[in-house]
Amino acid sequence: MPESFFTQETILTLTGASMITLVITNTVHYVFNFNPRWFGLGISLLLSFTGVVLVGEHTVFAYFVGLLNGFLIYASATGLMQMVGRKGGASTVSGESSLRDGKPADQGTAARRFLDAWY
C-alpha cells in the first residue's frame, strides 16, 4: 500500500493522470452539476502540459507530444468510466433509466450519483 496518494511522479504516469482526470471530473459533476464533454479533455490536456513543463523540455515537438498524451489520458479516463460508471439518465427505483422521447424524464429532481457518466 502506498504511503501517499498522488505524487509528482504518479501524476506524470498515464494511470495517475487518468485517475486524476476521473476524480476531478466526477467530483465537479457530482458537486456542481457541471459536466460538459470538453471538461474532462481540458483537465487531461492541463495535466499533460503540466508534465511537459515539469520535465523542462520546451520544444514544439515536446508540446505536440504533450497534446497527444492529453488525448490519450482523456481516452483512458473515459474508458475507465465506461467500465465502472453509470450511463446518464434519471434513475428509477428498479435501476432502469426512465427516458421520455430519448431524454431523461426530469433531470432537476433526479438523484445524482458520483460515477454517473460525464463524457
Chimera marker file (.cmm) of the C-alpha trace (Angstrom):
<marker_set name="trace">
<marker id="1" x="0.000" y="0.000" z="0.000" r="1" g="1" b="0" radius="0.5"/>
<marker id="2" x="1.481" y="3.372" z="-0.976" r="1" g="1" b="0" radius="0.5"/>
<marker id="3" x="2.351" y="5.878" z="1.729" r="1" g="1" b="0" radius="0.5"/>
<marker id="4" x="0.856" y="8.798" z="-0.240" r="1" g="1" b="0" radius="0.5"/>
<marker id="5" x="-1.984" y="9.157" z="-2.678" r="1" g="1" b="0" radius="0.5"/>
<marker id="6" x="-0.676" y="11.191" z="-5.624" r="1" g="1" b="0" radius="0.5"/>
<marker id="7" x="2.896" y="12.306" z="-6.023" r="1" g="1" b="0" radius="0.5"/>
<marker id="8" x="4.669" y="14.301" z="-8.703" r="1" g="1" b="0" radius="0.5"/>
<marker id="9" x="5.924" y="11.040" z="-10.159" r="1" g="1" b="0" radius="0.5"/>
<marker id="10" x="2.474" y="9.404" z="-10.296" r="1" g="1" b="0" radius="0.5"/>
<marker id="11" x="0.918" y="12.472" z="-11.904" r="1" g="1" b="0" radius="0.5"/>
<marker id="12" x="3.359" y="12.049" z="-14.790" r="1" g="1" b="0" radius="0.5"/>
<marker id="13" x="2.158" y="8.494" z="-15.491" r="1" g="1" b="0" radius="0.5"/>
<marker id="14" x="-0.773" y="7.537" z="-17.694" r="1" g="1" b="0" radius="0.5"/>
<marker id="15" x="-2.514" y="5.750" z="-14.840" r="1" g="1" b="0" radius="0.5"/>
<marker id="16" x="-2.062" y="8.630" z="-12.406" r="1" g="1" b="0" radius="0.5"/>
<marker id="17" x="-3.171" y="11.323" z="-14.857" r="1" g="1" b="0" radius="0.5"/>
<marker id="18" x="-6.176" y="9.238" z="-15.923" r="1" g="1" b="0" radius="0.5"/>
<marker id="19" x="-7.229" y="8.716" z="-12.314" r="1" g="1" b="0" radius="0.5"/>
<marker id="20" x="-6.807" y="12.418" z="-11.524" r="1" g="1" b="0" radius="0.5"/>
<marker id="21" x="-8.938" y="13.286" z="-14.566" r="1" g="1" b="0" radius="0.5"/>
<marker id="22" x="-11.568" y="10.778" z="-13.452" r="1" g="1" b="0" radius="0.5"/>
<marker id="23" x="-11.653" y="12.069" z="-9.864" r="1" g="1" b="0" radius="0.5"/>
<marker id="24" x="-11.766" y="15.766" z="-10.806" r="1" g="1" b="0" radius="0.5"/>
<marker id="25" x="-14.461" y="15.380" z="-13.459" r="1" g="1" b="0" radius="0.5"/>
<marker id="26" x="-16.622" y="13.144" z="-11.251" r="1" g="1" b="0" radius="0.5"/>
<marker id="27" x="-16.288" y="15.452" z="-8.261" r="1" g="1" b="0" radius="0.5"/>
<marker id="28" x="-17.127" y="18.583" z="-10.256" r="1" g="1" b="0" radius="0.5"/>
<marker id="29" x="-20.003" y="16.732" z="-11.937" r="1" g="1" b="0" radius="0.5"/>
<marker id="30" x="-21.374" y="15.494" z="-8.599" r="1" g="1" b="0" radius="0.5"/>
<marker id="31" x="-20.916" y="18.665" z="-6.540" r="1" g="1" b="0" radius="0.5"/>
<marker id="32" x="-21.566" y="21.448" z="-9.067" r="1" g="1" b="0" radius="0.5"/>
<marker id="33" x="-23.713" y="19.587" z="-11.640" r="1" g="1" b="0" radius="0.5"/>
<marker id="34" x="-21.227" y="20.753" z="-14.296" r="1" g="1" b="0" radius="0.5"/>
<marker id="35" x="-20.403" y="18.142" z="-16.912" r="1" g="1" b="0" radius="0.5"/>
<marker id="36" x="-19.763" y="19.424" z="-20.431" r="1" g="1" b="0" radius="0.5"/>
<marker id="37" x="-17.980" y="16.908" z="-22.641" r="1" g="1" b="0" radius="0.5"/>
<marker id="38" x="-14.940" y="19.153" z="-23.076" r="1" g="1" b="0" radius="0.5"/>
<marker id="39" x="-14.231" y="19.484" z="-19.327" r="1" g="1" b="0" radius="0.5"/>
<marker id="40" x="-12.503" y="16.104" z="-18.995" r="1" g="1" b="0" radius="0.5"/>
<marker id="41" x="-10.455" y="16.818" z="-22.099" r="1" g="1" b="0" radius="0.5"/>
<marker id="42" x="-9.414" y="20.172" z="-20.644" r="1" g="1" b="0" radius="0.5"/>
<marker id="43" x="-8.284" y="18.519" z="-17.407" r="1" g="1" b="0" radius="0.5"/>
<marker id="44" x="-6.371" y="15.890" z="-19.392" r="1" g="1" b="0" radius="0.5"/>
<marker id="45" x="-4.600" y="18.493" z="-21.513" r="1" g="1" b="0" radius="0.5"/>
<marker id="46" x="-3.797" y="20.597" z="-18.441" r="1" g="1" b="0" radius="0.5"/>
<marker id="47" x="-2.196" y="17.593" z="-16.741" r="1" g="1" b="0" radius="0.5"/>
<marker id="48" x="-0.307" y="16.651" z="-19.890" r="1" g="1" b="0" radius="0.5"/>
<marker id="49" x="1.100" y="20.142" z="-20.488" r="1" g="1" b="0" radius="0.5"/>
<marker id="50" x="1.974" y="20.373" z="-16.787" r="1" g="1" b="0" radius="0.5"/>
<marker id="51" x="4.062" y="17.245" z="-17.336" r="1" g="1" b="0" radius="0.5"/>
<marker id="52" x="5.838" y="18.892" z="-20.276" r="1" g="1" b="0" radius="0.5"/>
<marker id="53" x="6.633" y="21.952" z="-18.146" r="1" g="1" b="0" radius="0.5"/>
<marker id="54" x="7.822" y="19.855" z="-15.178" r="1" g="1" b="0" radius="0.5"/>
<marker id="55" x="10.113" y="17.777" z="-17.380" r="1" g="1" b="0" radius="0.5"/>
<marker id="56" x="11.659" y="21.008" z="-18.629" r="1" g="1" b="0" radius="0.5"/>
<marker id="57" x="11.783" y="20.310" z="-22.346" r="1" g="1" b="0" radius="0.5"/>
<marker id="58" x="10.262" y="23.352" z="-24.060" r="1" g="1" b="0" radius="0.5"/>
<marker id="59" x="10.314" y="22.445" z="-27.739" r="1" g="1" b="0" radius="0.5"/>
<marker id="60" x="7.484" y="22.438" z="-30.236" r="1" g="1" b="0" radius="0.5"/>
<marker id="61" x="7.771" y="18.666" z="-30.530" r="1" g="1" b="0" radius="0.5"/>
<marker id="62" x="7.552" y="18.240" z="-26.728" r="1" g="1" b="0" radius="0.5"/>
<marker id="63" x="4.310" y="20.244" z="-26.665" r="1" g="1" b="0" radius="0.5"/>
<marker id="64" x="2.979" y="18.243" z="-29.627" r="1" g="1" b="0" radius="0.5"/>
<marker id="65" x="3.686" y="15.013" z="-27.744" r="1" g="1" b="0" radius="0.5"/>
<marker id="66" x="2.023" y="16.620" z="-24.716" r="1" g="1" b="0" radius="0.5"/>
<marker id="67" x="-1.072" y="17.271" z="-26.822" r="1" g="1" b="0" radius="0.5"/>
<marker id="68" x="-1.157" y="13.649" z="-27.967" r="1" g="1" b="0" radius="0.5"/>
<marker id="69" x="-0.644" y="12.460" z="-24.398" r="1" g="1" b="0" radius="0.5"/>
<marker id="70" x="-3.547" y="14.659" z="-23.276" r="1" g="1" b="0" radius="0.5"/>
<marker id="71" x="-5.819" y="12.887" z="-25.749" r="1" g="1" b="0" radius="0.5"/>
<marker id="72" x="-4.508" y="9.529" z="-24.517" r="1" g="1" b="0" radius="0.5"/>
<marker id="73" x="-5.193" y="10.492" z="-20.888" r="1" g="1" b="0" radius="0.5"/>
<marker id="74" x="-8.740" y="11.541" z="-21.822" r="1" g="1" b="0" radius="0.5"/>
<marker id="75" x="-9.355" y="8.309" z="-23.741" r="1" g="1" b="0" radius="0.5"/>
<marker id="76" x="-8.081" y="6.277" z="-20.790" r="1" g="1" b="0" radius="0.5"/>
<marker id="77" x="-10.254" y="8.182" z="-18.301" r="1" g="1" b="0" radius="0.5"/>
<marker id="78" x="-13.373" y="7.750" z="-20.440" r="1" g="1" b="0" radius="0.5"/>
<marker id="79" x="-12.547" y="4.056" z="-20.832" r="1" g="1" b="0" radius="0.5"/>
<marker id="80" x="-12.375" y="3.721" z="-17.048" r="1" g="1" b="0" radius="0.5"/>
<marker id="81" x="-15.731" y="5.488" z="-16.759" r="1" g="1" b="0" radius="0.5"/>
<marker id="82" x="-17.280" y="3.122" z="-19.275" r="1" g="1" b="0" radius="0.5"/>
<marker id="83" x="-16.130" y="0.184" z="-17.152" r="1" g="1" b="0" radius="0.5"/>
<marker id="84" x="-17.251" y="1.476" z="-13.735" r="1" g="1" b="0" radius="0.5"/>
<marker id="85" x="-19.619" y="4.349" z="-14.469" r="1" g="1" b="0" radius="0.5"/>
<marker id="86" x="-23.339" y="4.563" z="-14.995" r="1" g="1" b="0" radius="0.5"/>
<marker id="87" x="-24.858" y="5.971" z="-18.142" r="1" g="1" b="0" radius="0.5"/>
<marker id="88" x="-26.763" y="9.248" z="-17.721" r="1" g="1" b="0" radius="0.5"/>
<marker id="89" x="-30.477" y="9.478" z="-17.256" r="1" g="1" b="0" radius="0.5"/>
<marker id="90" x="-32.788" y="9.702" z="-14.297" r="1" g="1" b="0" radius="0.5"/>
<marker id="91" x="-32.657" y="6.537" z="-12.271" r="1" g="1" b="0" radius="0.5"/>
<marker id="92" x="-35.779" y="4.780" z="-11.099" r="1" g="1" b="0" radius="0.5"/>
<marker id="93" x="-36.352" y="2.502" z="-8.148" r="1" g="1" b="0" radius="0.5"/>
<marker id="94" x="-35.794" y="-0.570" z="-10.310" r="1" g="1" b="0" radius="0.5"/>
<marker id="95" x="-32.474" y="0.841" z="-11.523" r="1" g="1" b="0" radius="0.5"/>
<marker id="96" x="-33.644" y="1.278" z="-15.100" r="1" g="1" b="0" radius="0.5"/>
<marker id="97" x="-33.299" y="4.546" z="-16.935" r="1" g="1" b="0" radius="0.5"/>
<marker id="98" x="-36.564" y="6.451" z="-17.251" r="1" g="1" b="0" radius="0.5"/>
<marker id="99" x="-36.487" y="8.101" z="-20.664" r="1" g="1" b="0" radius="0.5"/>
<marker id="100" x="-39.167" y="10.059" z="-22.445" r="1" g="1" b="0" radius="0.5"/>
<marker id="101" x="-38.601" y="10.523" z="-26.158" r="1" g="1" b="0" radius="0.5"/>
<marker id="102" x="-34.928" y="9.599" z="-25.693" r="1" g="1" b="0" radius="0.5"/>
<marker id="103" x="-34.365" y="12.228" z="-22.971" r="1" g="1" b="0" radius="0.5"/>
<marker id="104" x="-34.219" y="11.837" z="-19.190" r="1" g="1" b="0" radius="0.5"/>
<marker id="105" x="-37.615" y="12.359" z="-17.594" r="1" g="1" b="0" radius="0.5"/>
<marker id="106" x="-36.684" y="15.046" z="-15.061" r="1" g="1" b="0" radius="0.5"/>
<marker id="107" x="-33.032" y="15.935" z="-14.577" r="1" g="1" b="0" radius="0.5"/>
<marker id="108" x="-33.788" y="18.601" z="-11.984" r="1" g="1" b="0" radius="0.5"/>
<marker id="109" x="-35.040" y="16.132" z="-9.390" r="1" g="1" b="0" radius="0.5"/>
<marker id="110" x="-33.044" y="13.046" z="-10.379" r="1" g="1" b="0" radius="0.5"/>
<marker id="111" x="-30.591" y="11.776" z="-7.795" r="1" g="1" b="0" radius="0.5"/>
<marker id="112" x="-27.049" y="12.494" z="-8.947" r="1" g="1" b="0" radius="0.5"/>
<marker id="113" x="-24.579" y="9.731" z="-8.255" r="1" g="1" b="0" radius="0.5"/>
<marker id="114" x="-20.801" y="10.019" z="-8.124" r="1" g="1" b="0" radius="0.5"/>
<marker id="115" x="-19.975" y="7.707" z="-11.026" r="1" g="1" b="0" radius="0.5"/>
<marker id="116" x="-22.632" y="8.956" z="-13.466" r="1" g="1" b="0" radius="0.5"/>
<marker id="117" x="-21.228" y="9.392" z="-16.967" r="1" g="1" b="0" radius="0.5"/>
<marker id="118" x="-19.559" y="12.765" z="-17.591" r="1" g="1" b="0" radius="0.5"/>
<marker id="119" x="-18.344" y="12.089" z="-21.149" r="1" g="1" b="0" radius="0.5"/>
<link id1="1" id2="2" r="1" g="1" b="0" radius="0.2"/>
<link id1="2" id2="3" r="1" g="1" b="0" radius="0.2"/>
<link id1="3" id2="4" r="1" g="1" b="0" radius="0.2"/>
<link id1="4" id2="5" r="1" g="1" b="0" radius="0.2"/>
<link id1="5" id2="6" r="1" g="1" b="0" radius="0.2"/>
<link id1="6" id2="7" r="1" g="1" b="0" radius="0.2"/>
<link id1="7" id2="8" r="1" g="1" b="0" radius="0.2"/>
<link id1="8" id2="9" r="1" g="1" b="0" radius="0.2"/>
<link id1="9" id2="10" r="1" g="1" b="0" radius="0.2"/>
<link id1="10" id2="11" r="1" g="1" b="0" radius="0.2"/>
<link id1="11" id2="12" r="1" g="1" b="0" radius="0.2"/>
<link id1="12" id2="13" r="1" g="1" b="0" radius="0.2"/>
<link id1="13" id2="14" r="1" g="1" b="0" radius="0.2"/>
<link id1="14" id2="15" r="1" g="1" b="0" radius="0.2"/>
<link id1="15" id2="16" r="1" g="1" b="0" radius="0.2"/>
<link id1="16" id2="17" r="1" g="1" b="0" radius="0.2"/>
<link id1="17" id2="18" r="1" g="1" b="0" radius="0.2"/>
<link id1="18" id2="19" r="1" g="1" b="0" radius="0.2"/>
<link id1="19" id2="20" r="1" g="1" b="0" radius="0.2"/>
<link id1="20" id2="21" r="1" g="1" b="0" radius="0.2"/>
<link id1="21" id2="22" r="1" g="1" b="0" radius="0.2"/>
<link id1="22" id2="23" r="1" g="1" b="0" radius="0.2"/>
<link id1="23" id2="24" r="1" g="1" b="0" radius="0.2"/>
<link id1="24" id2="25" r="1" g="1" b="0" radius="0.2"/>
<link id1="25" id2="26" r="1" g="1" b="0" radius="0.2"/>
<link id1="26" id2="27" r="1" g="1" b="0" radius="0.2"/>
<link id1="27" id2="28" r="1" g="1" b="0" radius="0.2"/>
<link id1="28" id2="29" r="1" g="1" b="0" radius="0.2"/>
<link id1="29" id2="30" r="1" g="1" b="0" radius="0.2"/>
<link id1="30" id2="31" r="1" g="1" b="0" radius="0.2"/>
<link id1="31" id2="32" r="1" g="1" b="0" radius="0.2"/>
<link id1="32" id2="33" r="1" g="1" b="0" radius="0.2"/>
<link id1="33" id2="34" r="1" g="1" b="0" radius="0.2"/>
<link id1="34" id2="35" r="1" g="1" b="0" radius="0.2"/>
<link id1="35" id2="36" r="1" g="1" b="0" radius="0.2"/>
<link id1="36" id2="37" r="1" g="1" b="0" radius="0.2"/>
<link id1="37" id2="38" r="1" g="1" b="0" radius="0.2"/>
<link id1="38" id2="39" r="1" g="1" b="0" radius="0.2"/>
<link id1="39" id2="40" r="1" g="1" b="0" radius="0.2"/>
<link id1="40" id2="41" r="1" g="1" b="0" radius="0.2"/>
<link id1="41" id2="42" r="1" g="1" b="0" radius="0.2"/>
<link id1="42" id2="43" r="1" g="1" b="0" radius="0.2"/>
<link id1="43" id2="44" r="1" g="1" b="0" radius="0.2"/>
<link id1="44" id2="45" r="1" g="1" b="0" radius="0.2"/>
<link id1="45" id2="46" r="1" g="1" b="0" radius="0.2"/>
<link id1="46" id2="47" r="1" g="1" b="0" radius="0.2"/>
<link id1="47" id2="48" r="1" g="1" b="0" radius="0.2"/>
<link id1="48" id2="49" r="1" g="1" b="0" radius="0.2"/>
<link id1="49" id2="50" r="1" g="1" b="0" radius="0.2"/>
<link id1="50" id2="51" r="1" g="1" b="0" radius="0.2"/>
<link id1="51" id2="52" r="1" g="1" b="0" radius="0.2"/>
<link id1="52" id2="53" r="1" g="1" b="0" radius="0.2"/>
<link id1="53" id2="54" r="1" g="1" b="0" radius="0.2"/>
<link id1="54" id2="55" r="1" g="1" b="0" radius="0.2"/>
<link id1="55" id2="56" r="1" g="1" b="0" radius="0.2"/>
<link id1="56" id2="57" r="1" g="1" b="0" radius="0.2"/>
<link id1="57" id2="58" r="1" g="1" b="0" radius="0.2"/>
<link id1="58" id2="59" r="1" g="1" b="0" radius="0.2"/>
<link id1="59" id2="60" r="1" g="1" b="0" radius="0.2"/>
<link id1="60" id2="61" r="1" g="1" b="0" radius="0.2"/>
<link id1="61" id2="62" r="1" g="1" b="0" radius="0.2"/>
<link id1="62" id2="63" r="1" g="1" b="0" radius="0.2"/>
<link id1="63" id2="64" r="1" g="1" b="0" radius="0.2"/>
<link id1="64" id2="65" r="1" g="1" b="0" radius="0.2"/>
<link id1="65" id2="66" r="1" g="1" b="0" radius="0.2"/>
<link id1="66" id2="67" r="1" g="1" b="0" radius="0.2"/>
<link id1="67" id2="68" r="1" g="1" b="0" radius="0.2"/>
<link id1="68" id2="69" r="1" g="1" b="0" radius="0.2"/>
<link id1="69" id2="70" r="1" g="1" b="0" radius="0.2"/>
<link id1="70" id2="71" r="1" g="1" b="0" radius="0.2"/>
<link id1="71" id2="72" r="1" g="1" b="0" radius="0.2"/>
<link id1="72" id2="73" r="1" g="1" b="0" radius="0.2"/>
<link id1="73" id2="74" r="1" g="1" b="0" radius="0.2"/>
<link id1="74" id2="75" r="1" g="1" b="0" radius="0.2"/>
<link id1="75" id2="76" r="1" g="1" b="0" radius="0.2"/>
<link id1="76" id2="77" r="1" g="1" b="0" radius="0.2"/>
<link id1="77" id2="78" r="1" g="1" b="0" radius="0.2"/>
<link id1="78" id2="79" r="1" g="1" b="0" radius="0.2"/>
<link id1="79" id2="80" r="1" g="1" b="0" radius="0.2"/>
<link id1="80" id2="81" r="1" g="1" b="0" radius="0.2"/>
<link id1="81" id2="82" r="1" g="1" b="0" radius="0.2"/>
<link id1="82" id2="83" r="1" g="1" b="0" radius="0.2"/>
<link id1="83" id2="84" r="1" g="1" b="0" radius="0.2"/>
<link id1="84" id2="85" r="1" g="1" b="0" radius="0.2"/>
<link id1="85" id2="86" r="1" g="1" b="0" radius="0.2"/>
<link id1="86" id2="87" r="1" g="1" b="0" radius="0.2"/>
<link id1="87" id2="88" r="1" g="1" b="0" radius="0.2"/>
<link id1="88" id2="89" r="1" g="1" b="0" radius="0.2"/>
<link id1="89" id2="90" r="1" g="1" b="0" radius="0.2"/>
<link id1="90" id2="91" r="1" g="1" b="0" radius="0.2"/>
<link id1="91" id2="92" r="1" g="1" b="0" radius="0.2"/>
<link id1="92" id2="93" r="1" g="1" b="0" radius="0.2"/>
<link id1="93" id2="94" r="1" g="1" b="0" radius="0.2"/>
<link id1="94" id2="95" r="1" g="1" b="0" radius="0.2"/>
<link id1="95" id2="96" r="1" g="1" b="0" radius="0.2"/>
<link id1="96" id2="97" r="1" g="1" b="0" radius="0.2"/>
<link id1="97" id2="98" r="1" g="1" b="0" radius="0.2"/>
<link id1="98" id2="99" r="1" g="1" b="0" radius="0.2"/>
<link id1="99" id2="100" r="1" g="1" b="0" radius="0.2"/>
<link id1="100" id2="101" r="1" g="1" b="0" radius="0.2"/>
<link id1="101" id2="102" r="1" g="1" b="0" radius="0.2"/>
<link id1="102" id2="103" r="1" g="1" b="0" radius="0.2"/>
<link id1="103" id2="104" r="1" g="1" b="0" radius="0.2"/>
<link id1="104" id2="105" r="1" g="1" b="0" radius="0.2"/>
<link id1="105" id2="106" r="1" g="1" b="0" radius="0.2"/>
<link id1="106" id2="107" r="1" g="1" b="0" radius="0.2"/>
<link id1="107" id2="108" r="1" g="1" b="0" radius="0.2"/>
<link id1="108" id2="109" r="1" g="1" b="0" radius="0.2"/>
<link id1="109" id2="110" r="1" g="1" b="0" radius="0.2"/>
<link id1="110" id2="111" r="1" g="1" b="0" radius="0.2"/>
<link id1="111" id2="112" r="1" g="1" b="0" radius="0.2"/>
<link id1="112" id2="113" r="1" g="1" b="0" radius="0.2"/>
<link id1="113" id2="114" r="1" g="1" b="0" radius="0.2"/>
<link id1="114" id2="115" r="1" g="1" b="0" radius="0.2"/>
<link id1="115" id2="116" r="1" g="1" b="0" radius="0.2"/>
<link id1="116" id2="117" r="1" g="1" b="0" radius="0.2"/>
<link id1="117" id2="118" r="1" g="1" b="0" radius="0.2"/>
<link id1="118" id2="119" r="1" g="1" b="0" radius="0.2"/>
</marker_set>
